């Protein structure tokens, strides 16, 4: 009986250790070089949410500030948060360049330093989905959003190009035991489980973002240099393992590429989600 009990016992992930490693990963490379290419998704999310000037907006896991800047351009009162200080610094530079009013604060998506019902709108594009304790992060989004407010998210789907990148990297460098794929946030089942009983409704739209690069090799050179998770994966695998991962990713790009002129245009599905609190 003791053996049976031990066999079915699950060890809870060490979220503190996982987040410490994640923070170092996202702080490596220079995610901002990639983040700026995704700006259109932040603009689209603000429009989908129909946010109004003067409203308060909290951007969670904001990175270098795509949605924060989009909301500030609409004259909202924006607080941009992330747990990687260097990314917040990049957001400050971008805001200053456009003379946009924007507050920045270092914060953990799983323990936001704000009172209940503090914001009219809470947003995140391809950010909060990487929090290892997914249930806690989802609960925090709801907690800090005012009743009658909105939560807006853009999350990669499991079956889209980026979701397949996650799976490909995971075959070479397995994730920590007990931690679900970030692409779970890109499923309606996840949204129902974590938001369904806490909100009045949510609207989900399947959209695509197009990665536009010179070639598969160009995409890989950029991502393996500047995108922390891929950079660290190649470092961990060494020369032989890195070569195998590179080949797998190149084949994945070629399967998704819709360009015929020698460049790549790779569409990646994501869910644009507007949750009414």
C-alpha positions in Angstrom: 0.0 0.0 0.0 2.8 2.4 0.9 4.4 1.7 -2.5 1.2 2.4 -4.3 0.7 5.7 -2.4 4.2 6.8 -3.3 3.8 5.9 -6.9 0.7 8.1 -7.3 2.0 11.0 -5.2 2.9 14.1 -7.3 5.7 16.4 -6.2 4.6 20.0 -6.5 6.9 22.1 -8.7 9.3 24.4 -7.0 7.8 27.6 -8.5 10.3 29.9 -6.8 13.3 28.1 -8.3 11.5 27.8 -11.7 10.8 31.6 -11.8 14.4 32.4 -10.7 15.6 30.4 -13.7 13.0 31.9 -16.0 13.9 35.4 -15.0 17.5 34.8 -15.9 16.4 33.2 -19.2 14.2 36.2 -20.2 17.0 38.5 -19.2 19.5 36.8 -21.5 19.7 37.8 -25.1 17.7 40.8 -26.0 14.0 40.0 -26.3 13.2 43.6 -27.2 14.7 42.9 -30.7 11.9 40.4 -31.2 9.2 42.1 -29.1 9.1 45.2 -31.3 8.1 43.1 -34.3 4.9 42.0 -32.5 3.6 45.6 -31.9 0.6 45.1 -34.2 -0.8 42.6 -31.8 -0.9 45.1 -29.0 -2.7 47.7 -31.2 -5.2 45.0 -32.3 -5.9 44.0 -28.7 -6.6 47.6 -27.5 -9.1 47.9 -30.4 -10.7 44.6 -29.6 -11.2 45.7 -26.0 -12.6 49.1 -27.1 -10.6 50.7 -24.3 -11.4 54.4 -23.7 -9.1 57.4 -23.0 -8.7 58.1 -19.3 -9.2 54.5 -18.3 -6.6 52.7 -16.2 -4.7 49.8 -17.8 -2.3 47.3 -16.2 0.0 45.5 -18.5 1.2 42.2 -16.9 4.4 40.6 -18.1 4.6 43.5 -20.4 8.1 42.9 -21.8 9.3 45.9 -23.7 5.8 47.4 -23.7 3.8 46.7 -26.8 0.4 46.8 -25.2 1.5 49.5 -22.7 2.5 51.8 -25.5 -0.7 51.0 -27.5 -2.8 51.9 -24.5 -0.8 55.1 -23.8 -1.3 56.2 -27.4 -5.0 56.0 -26.6 -4.5 58.4 -23.6 -5.0 55.7 -21.0 -3.4 55.7 -17.5 -1.0 52.8 -17.9 1.1 50.8 -15.5 3.5 48.5 -17.3 4.9 45.6 -15.2 7.5 42.8 -15.7 9.9 40.9 -13.6 12.8 41.6 -15.9 14.2 45.1 -15.2 16.1 45.4 -18.5 12.8 44.9 -20.5 11.1 47.7 -18.5 14.1 49.9 -19.3 13.5 49.3 -23.0 9.9 50.2 -22.5 10.9 53.5 -20.8 13.1 54.4 -23.8 10.3 53.7 -26.2 7.8 55.7 -24.2 10.2 58.6 -23.9 10.9 58.5 -27.7 7.1 59.1 -28.3 6.6 61.4 -25.3 4.1 59.0 -23.9 3.0 59.1 -20.2 3.6 55.6 -18.8 4.4 54.2 -15.3 6.7 51.2 -14.9 7.0 48.8 -12.0 8.8 45.6 -11.5 6.3 42.9 -10.6 5.7 39.1 -10.5 2.6 38.1 -12.6 1.7 35.5 -9.9 1.8 38.1 -7.0 0.8 41.5 -8.4 1.5 44.3 -5.9 -1.9 46.0 -6.4 -5.1 46.1 -4.4 -8.2 44.2 -5.5 -10.2 45.8 -8.3 -7.5 48.5 -9.0 -7.8 48.7 -12.8 -10.4 49.2 -15.5 -8.4 47.0 -17.9 -5.8 44.3 -17.4 -3.8 43.2 -20.4 -1.0 40.8 -21.5 0.3 39.8 -24.9 2.4 36.7 -25.0 3.5 37.4 -21.5 1.5 36.1 -18.6 1.1 32.8 -20.4 4.7 32.0 -19.4 4.0 32.2 -15.7 4.7 28.7 -14.3 1.9 28.7 -11.8 -0.9 29.2 -14.4 -3.8 29.1 -12.0 -2.3 31.7 -9.7 -1.5 34.0 -12.5 -5.0 33.8 -13.9 -6.5 34.4 -10.5 -4.3 37.5 -10.2 -5.6 39.0 -13.4 -9.1 38.7 -12.2 -8.3 40.0 -8.7 -6.9 43.3 -9.8 -9.5 44.0 -12.5 -12.6 46.1 -11.5 -16.0 44.6 -11.6 -17.3 45.6 -15.1 -13.8 45.9 -16.4 -12.0 43.9 -19.0 -9.1 41.5 -19.3 -7.4 41.4 -22.7 -5.0 38.6 -23.7 -3.1 37.5 -26.8 -1.9 33.9 -26.3 -0.1 31.5 -28.8 -2.1 28.3 -29.5 -0.7 24.8 -29.1 -1.2 23.9 -32.8 0.1 27.1 -34.3 3.7 27.8 -35.4 4.9 29.1 -32.0 3.1 26.4 -30.2 4.9 23.9 -32.3 8.2 25.6 -31.6 7.5 25.0 -27.9 6.9 21.3 -28.5 10.0 21.0 -30.7 12.2 22.7 -28.1 10.6 20.6 -25.3 11.6 17.4 -27.1 15.2 18.4 -26.9 15.1 20.2 -23.5 12.2 18.9 -21.4 10.4 21.5 -19.2 10.4 21.2 -15.4 8.2 18.3 -14.1 4.7 19.4 -13.3 4.8 22.6 -15.3 2.2 22.9 -18.2 3.0 24.3 -21.6 2.5 28.1 -21.9 0.4 27.3 -25.0 -2.3 25.9 -22.7 -3.4 29.6 -22.4 -4.2 29.5 -26.1 -7.1 27.0 -25.6 -10.7 27.6 -24.8 -10.6 24.8 -22.3 -8.0 26.6 -20.2 -10.0 29.8 -20.4 -13.2 28.1 -19.2 -11.3 26.4 -16.3 -9.5 29.4 -15.0 -11.9 32.3 -15.9 -15.3 30.8 -16.6 -16.8 30.9 -13.1 -15.2 34.3 -12.2 -16.3 36.5 -15.1 -19.5 37.5 -16.8 -18.3 36.5 -20.3 -15.3 36.2 -22.7 -15.0 36.6 -26.4 -12.3 34.6 -28.2 -11.1 35.3 -31.8 -8.5 33.2 -33.6 -5.9 35.5 -35.2 -2.6 35.1 -37.0 0.7 36.9 -36.6 3.0 36.7 -39.6 6.8 36.2 -39.0 8.5 38.0 -41.9 12.3 37.2 -42.2 14.9 36.8 -44.9 15.0 33.0 -44.6 14.7 30.1 -42.1 18.3 30.7 -41.3 17.7 34.4 -40.6 14.8 33.6 -38.3 16.9 31.1 -36.4 19.9 33.4 -36.1 17.7 36.1 -34.6 15.8 33.9 -32.2 18.9 31.9 -31.1 20.7 35.1 -30.4 18.0 37.3 -28.8 15.1 35.0 -27.6 16.1 33.8 -24.2 14.3 30.4 -24.1 15.8 29.4 -27.5 19.2 30.9 -26.6 19.4 28.9 -23.4 18.2 25.7 -25.2 21.0 25.9 -27.6 23.5 26.6 -24.8 22.3 23.5 -22.9 22.4 21.2 -25.9 25.9 21.8 -27.0 27.1 21.5 -30.6 25.6 18.1 -31.6 22.3 18.6 -29.8 22.1 22.2 -31.0 22.5 21.1 -34.6 19.7 18.6 -34.3 17.4 21.2 -32.8 18.3 23.7 -35.5 17.4 21.2 -38.2 14.0 20.4 -36.6 13.2 24.1 -36.3 14.2 24.7 -40.0 11.9 21.9 -41.1 9.1 23.4 -39.1 9.6 26.8 -40.6 9.7 25.4 -44.1 6.4 23.5 -43.5 4.6 26.7 -42.4 6.2 29.1 -44.8 3.8 30.6 -47.3 6.3 32.8 -49.2 7.6 31.7 -52.6 10.1 34.5 -53.2 13.0 33.1 -51.1 12.0 34.9 -47.9 9.7 33.5 -45.2 6.2 34.6 -44.2 5.2 32.2 -41.4 1.7 32.7 -39.9 1.3 31.7 -36.3 -2.1 31.3 -34.7 -2.9 33.0 -31.5 -6.1 33.7 -29.5 -7.2 37.3 -29.0 -9.3 37.2 -25.8 -11.5 39.8 -24.3 -12.9 38.9 -20.9 -15.6 40.9 -19.3 -15.3 41.0 -15.5 
